[in-house]
Amino acid sequence: MNKIEVIKAERDGLDIRHDIERFAKTGWGAIEEADVQRLKWVGLFLRNPTPGYFMVRVRIPGGMATSTQLRTLAEVATTYGNGVIDVTTRQQLQLRHLTIEHVPEVFRRMDEVGLWSIQTGMDNVRNIMTCPVAGLTSSELIDTTPLVCSLSDKIVGNRDYSNLPRKLNMAITGCLENCLHLETQDLAFVPATIKPEGALEVGFNVLVGGKIGSGGYRIASPLDMFVRPSEVVQVTCAILSVYRDHGFRDSRNTARLAFLLDDWGEERFRREVENRLGRPYARAGVDVRKKSVNDHMGIYRQKSLGLNYVGLKIPVGRIKAGDLLKMAQLSETYGTGELRLAHNQAMVIPHVADRTIADLTEEPLLKQFVYNPSPIQKGLVSCVGNDYCNLAVIETKSRAVETARKVEAKLGTDLKPITMHWSGCPAGCGNHLVADVGLLGKKVKVKGEIIEAVDVYVGGRSGPDPKPATKLLEDVPCDVLPDVLSGIVPYHARQKMHQTKVRILKKPAKIYEEQLPIKPDVSRDLTARSSKAKASAQAF
């Protein structure tokens, strides 16, 4: 067995929660390496770039939070951390620079407002994503908010699913506007319809085996299964149990669900799932998503008359604790104290009345976190980078912002929207392989000096017609990247890159192109949790 499987065989990762008080007294230096790994089961990560300091990844199902919760996290980040908070590409928040001595108090304060970090790392079902405006938008087939809560209640803290072969990313959405990267998920539920006996039924098609890391972008496979909303939790548990019992555990690099799918094929996997469910399921219905994408940034009408939601861009996902406090205050002043986190590193304030929407747009904070970002800034996403992440080989966040500004200074802002995603390593947390322009960090030697550079990918996308990105350029030094991208972005604005055959050179000074013919309202108490979920949080 690989070393992580040995650690898991010795002790379930969830048991580490009982040792946190002891670690707080003995200090981080006394924590054994196996327990450093187990702490990831409770969302606590010791980061090599910051020895002695931990990151806490907060689980926020569907990205749905309250102002009270975000205010608490901002206060914790200020009191016990360095005041830096990151919005992740899985609708979560990460707090940084915490010492183990303060972790028990941090967890206690999180528990008071219905937050926890359990199973946000290692071989667990990670934060379950959904449309950031689920229940608000009229452009949805199903409001998946209750399903996200039910799935989280069933899975989190459940030892049946705390020892998977590898991590499992999951998303479910009823949104028709293709706002999530569903094809990158290990398990995804896609809005769909069927007409079994002439009457239209709404539900989901099932996708399995998608991924970005562990060897690149594998587009999730259709399981050819239609699932009604009432069946989602049961089907999910069956899929998890098949993966748990049959997934590969020899090598960490080949342990994702995708590799089991490649070995078995979709038909065998489906049969095994149906055997666990005790009956066959209907074949897949019609995928009702649009091909176009709405990232929900901007000002939009809600279902309820006279209400709006406002999607604000958080540049590369990094926000200071003081600004998060202000954001929480705005949600109370202009809304109901509810906020939503989006996977594209944006934040949504819902339930803003028509009579106050103009006042909100004049708030000073909205000059920094804008609802109408420029075309490049709007689609700019970045992973954490090597200032905090063990795996990243370059600094990504400040480079992403600076590069975007320089490109816009060269080209202006009269461009079509474009997604530009940065990943600091092949793990692909920045989702670079599904972006119009994807940038993968690396180190290269130039004239005897080691410098930060990127490989440039183009034309990636998810959705009803997914496409893997194509590597266009290699070893581009970050210092000259704005000049290089300034030659790529205008071309993208004229034509989608995946519709063009490109002659790829390793280190070209010029890109040669050969053109081919182009043949809003649901209010709910987000702090309410089931008794089981509360028990999991209170165990800290």
N, C-alpha and C positions, 0 to 999 in steps of 0.2 A: 504493500500500500504506500501511496505517497504520504508525506509527513503530515498533511492536514487530515487525511483519513485516519492516521494513527492517533492524532489528537482527539478526533471525534469519537473514536472507538473507546478511548479511555474515559471520556466523560461528555455528556451532552452539553453543548455550548450554552444552553439556557441556564445551566446551573451556576455559571460564573457570577450571576447577579448577587448571589449570597456572599461573595468574597469582596465585594466592592468596599464595604466599610473597613475591612481588614487592610486592603490595599491603601486606603486613604490614610491609615495610621502608619504603615510601614514605608510608604513612599514608592514612586514608580520604579526606582532602581531595584527593588526587591521582587518585582513581578517577574515570574519565570516566562520564558519565551512562549511556551505552550499557552499560558494564560493571557499573554498579550494577544495571541490569535483569538482566544475564546472571548475576549472582551468585545470583539467585533459583533458578537451575537447580541450584545446590548447597545450597539451603536457607538462604541467608544474606540477610537483609533489613535494609536501612538504613531506619530509621524516622524520619520527619520530626519527631514529637513529642520524640524523643531524639537530636538531631544528634550524629553521630560514634559512635553506638552501634548495634550490630546485634542482631537477633534470629536465633536458630538454631532452625529447626523440624526436629525429629528424626523420621525415618521409623520407625514401629513397626508393621509389617504385622500387621493383625488386633488390634492393641493388646496383643500378647503379648510380655512382657518378663521379664527375670530380676532378682533383687535386685542382682546385680553390676552390671548395666547401669544400673539406677536409682540405685544408690549412686554410680556414676561421674558420672552427670549431676548429681546433687546436689552432689558435690564440685566439679565444673566450675562450676556456678552460683554456688557460694560463693567459689571462688578467683578466677574471671574475670568473673563477672557480678554482679548485685545480689541474688542469692539467691531470686529470684522465678521460679517455674515454673508454667506453665499447662497443664492437661489440655484438649485441644481437642475439638471435636465430631466429629473424624475419628480419634480414638483415638491421638493423637500427644502429644508434649510439646514445649513451646517454652521456650527459655532466653533470658533478656533481659539487655540492657545489656552486651554483649560488645564489646570493641574489636577492630579488624582485626588489631592486633599479636598478639593472643592466639589468633586463629582457627586457625592451623596446629597449635598445641598442643592446642586443643580437639578438632579433627578427629582428631588422632593418638590422643588418649585415647578418643574414641568408637570409633575403628577397633579398638582393642585389645579391646573387649568386644563387637564385632560389631554396632555401630550406625553408621548413616550418615544424612545429611540430603539426599542427592541427589534431585533432581526433586520436592521438596515444594512448589515454587512454579512460577509461570508455566505454560506451555502443555504440561503433562505429565500423565500419569496420576498422580493424587495418592495418598496412602496408601490402600491397599486395606483396606476394613473387613469385619469379620465379627462374628458373635455373640461377645460377650466371654467366654462360657463354652462355646465350641465344644469338643467332645470331653469335656466334664464333665457335661453335663446329659442326662438320659434323654429330655427333650422336644426331640429333634432327629431329623430324617430322615437327615442326613449330617453327619459331622464334616468341616468345611471347612478345618480347619487346614492340611492338606497342600496344598490347592488355593491358599490364600492365599500360601503359601511358593513354590509353583511359578509362580504368576502374577507375583509380585514378582521372582523370579529371571529370568523371561523378559523383563520390561519394563524394570526399573531398569537404567540404563546402556546400554540398547539404542537406538542412534541412529535406528532405524526408527520409534521412538515418542517422540522427544525434540523434535519440532517439529509438534505438533498445532495446529489453528487456535486453540484455547483450552484451558483446563484441562479435565480429565475426571475426575469423581468416580465411584468404582466401589465396589460392595459385593457380597459373595456370602455367603449364609448357608444353613445347613440347619436353623436353629432354627424351631420351629413357633410360638413365642410372640411373634412380631411385634415383636422388640426393636430393629430398625433402621428408619430412615426410607428404605426402599428406593425408594419412589416419587419421592424427591427426587434420585436419582442419575442421572448420564448413562448409566450402564450398571449393571444389577443382575441378579443371578441369584437366583431365588426358589425355595424348595423345592417340588417338584411330583412327581406320579406319573402314569404312563400304564399302560394295559393293551393293548398292541398286538395280542397274540394270546392274551389271557386271563391271561397271567402279569404280575404287577405289577412295574413298573420304577420306580426312584427316580432323580431327577435334578433339573433346574431348568427353570423357565420364564424367559424373557429379557425384561427391561424396558429400554427405551432412551429417552433424551431428557428425563429429569426434571431439574429445576433449582429453585433457590430465588431466586438473584439473576438479573441480566440481564433484568429486566422482571417478576419475580414468580414465583410457584409454578406451574410446569408439571408436572402429574402425568405420570410416565413412561408411555410407550406400550407395551402388550404387543406384542412382535415376533411373537407366535404361533409360537414355536419352542421345542421341548423339547430340552434338551441333557443328555447323560449326563456324569457326573463326568469321565470320561476325555477328553471333548471340550471341556471348558471353556477350556483355554488356547488351543487352536486357534481356537475360535469368537471368543474375546476378541480375538485378533490380527487376525482378519478384520474385525471391527467397527471396531477402531482404524484399520486401513489404509483402510477406506472413508471414515471421518471425516477422516483425514489428507489423503486425495487429493481429496475433494469438499466438505469443510466450507468455510464462508464465511470469507474472510480480509480483506474490505474494512474492516469495522467491528468493533471489539472488542465492541461492545454486542450484536451479532447473530452472534457466531461460535460460540456453544455448539452442541453436537450437536442440541439441541432445535430450532434454527432450520432445520437441514438436514432434520429429520424433518417439520417443518411444511411445508417446500417440496416434498419428495419424496412424503411419505406413507409409512406403515409398509410397505406391500406392495412398493413399489419398493426401499426400503432393504433389506428382507429378501432380495429377488431378487439385489441386488448382493452382499450378504454371502454368499449361497449360491453365487454364481458364483465368488467367491474361494475358497470351500471346496471347490468342484468337485462338489457334489452337493446335493440337497434334504434338508432335515431334517424330522423329525416335527413335526406341529403341537403347539401347547402342550398340556400336561397339566393336571391338577387342582391348583390352588394349595392346598396343605395347611396354610397358616398359619391360626392362630386369629385371630378378630377382636379378642379381648382382648389386652392388652399386659402383658408381664412385663419390667420393666427390670432384673431380676436384682440389685436391691439387697435385702439381707436375708441370712438364713442358709438355705441350701438343701442338700438331699442331692445328692451326686454319684452317678454310675453305680456307682462302686466302693463296696462295702459298707464302712461305718464312716468314710467321708470326706465332707466338706462343703466348699462354697465360701461365702465371706462377702463380700457386696457392700457397699462403704462409700461414702457420699456425700462428694465433695470439693466443698464449697460454691462454686458458680459456677466450678469448675475451677481455682481458684488455691490453690497449696500452697507453703509455704516449703521451702527446701532441707533445713533441719534436720528438718522433719516427713517429708519424703520419705525421708531416711535412716532415720528411725524406722519408717516403713512397710516399707522393705526388710528391716529387722531383724525385724519381726513375721512377715514371710513366711518367713524362715529358721527362726525359733523355733517357729512353729506349723504351717508348711507345708513346702514343698520349695524355697523360694526363688523361686517363680514368682509373677508378678503379671499381672493383665490390666487394661487401660484400656478404659472403656466410653464410647460416644459421648455419653451423657448426663452426662458429667463425674463419673463414679464410678470406683472402683478395686476390683478383685476379688482376694482372697487365696484361692487354691484349696488343696485337699488338706489341710484341717484335720481332724484326727482327732476322733472323738466324745469321746474322753477329755480333750481339751484345749480343746474349743470354749468351754466356760464360762470358762476362764482367759483366753482371747483377748478375750471380751466385757468382761472386767474391766480390760483394759489402759487406762491413762490416755489414750492416743492415740484410742481409740474413743469417748471423750467429745466429742472435737472432730470426728472423721470417723465419723459414726454409721452403724450398719447398719439402724436403724429411724427414719429422719428423719420429721418431721411431714409431713402431706399436701402442703403447699405447698413446703416445703424439698426434698422428695423430687423434685419435678418442676421445680425451678428450674435454668435453664440460662442462661448469658450468654456473649456474644462478648467479645472483649478490651476494647473500649471505647477512647475517645480518649486515654487516658493512654499507650498504646503504638501504636495503629493509626492509619495515615494517613487511612483512609476514615471512621472513626467520628466522629460529630459530637457525641456525648454520652459521659459516663463511665457505664459500664453495670454493672460488677461490684459495686462498693460500693453503688450505688443499688439493684441487684437484691436484695442481701442485706438492706439497710435496709428497703426497701419490703415484702419478704416478712415481716420481723419485725413491722412495724407492722400489716400486714393480719392476721397471726395474733394479735396483741395485741387487735385489735378483735373478731375472730371466734372466737378459740379454735382448738384443733387438732382438734375433733371434726367433721372435714370429710372428704368423699371425696377421694381423690387427684386432683390437678389438675396439669397441666403449664403452666408459666409461663416463656416464653422471651423473652429480651431480645436484640435486634440493634441495634447502634449506627448502622447505615446500611442502605440498601436491598440491599446485597450479601447480607444475610441469614445471616451466619455463625452466628448464634444460633438459626437454624431457627425463627424466630418464626411463620412461616406454616403450620407443621404442629402448632402447640401449641393447647391448649384456650384459653389466653390468650396472645397474642403482642404484644410491645411493640416498636415501631420508633422509634428515637431521632430527634430532629430539634431544630432551634432555632426558636423563635418569639419574636415581639415582643409584650410585654405592658406597656402603659403606658409605652412608649418604651424599655423594657429588654429586651435579648436574654436569654432564659432557656432552659434545657433542658426539653424536653417529649417526649411520645411520641404516636404514633397507637396505638390499642388495637384489636387483631384478636381474633376469637373463633371457635371451632369448627373449627380446622384439624386435620387428621390425615393420616397415611399409613396403609399397611396394605392389607388386601384390599378395603376400602371407603373409599378415600381421599377427602378433602374439602378444598378450598381454604378457608383462613380468610376470614372476612368482616370488613371494617373496620367497627367499631362506633362508635368515637369518634376525633376528630381533635384535635390540638394540646392535649393534656392536660398541664399543667405537672407536672413530676416532683414538686414539693413537695406537690401535692394528690392525687397518684396513689393513695396508700394509701386515702384516703377513697373515691375513685372505684372502686377494685378491691374494696373491702369491700362495695359494692353489687352487684358482678358475680359474685364468687366464690360466695356462697351460692346464687344462682340456678343457677349451673353445677352445684352439688352436687345440686340437685333434678332437673335435666334436662340432657341434653347440648345444648350451644348450637346445634349444626348441625341439631337436630331442632326448632328453634323459628324462627318468622319474627319478626324484630326490626325495629321501625321505627327507622331510623338518623337521628339528628340530628347536625349538625356539632359543636356544642358544648353538648350538653344538660346541664342540671343534674340531670336525672332520666332514667332509661332506661325507655321504655315497651315492654312486652312483650305479644305476642299469642300465646298458647299454641296450638299445633296438636296434634291427636291423634297419638299415637305409634303409628301403624299398628303319681452324679452322676458314668469317670476316664481321662484320657489324659495321661501324662507324656512330655515330649519335651525334647530339648536345644534350647532356643530360640536359643542362640548359634550353632548350626551353620548354615552357609549354603553354598549351592552355590559352586563355584569362581568362577563368573562374578560372582555377587553380591559375593564377597569382593574380587575384582579391582576392582569398581566402587568399593568403600569404600576400598581401599588406594590408589587413585589420588589421594586427597587428600594 
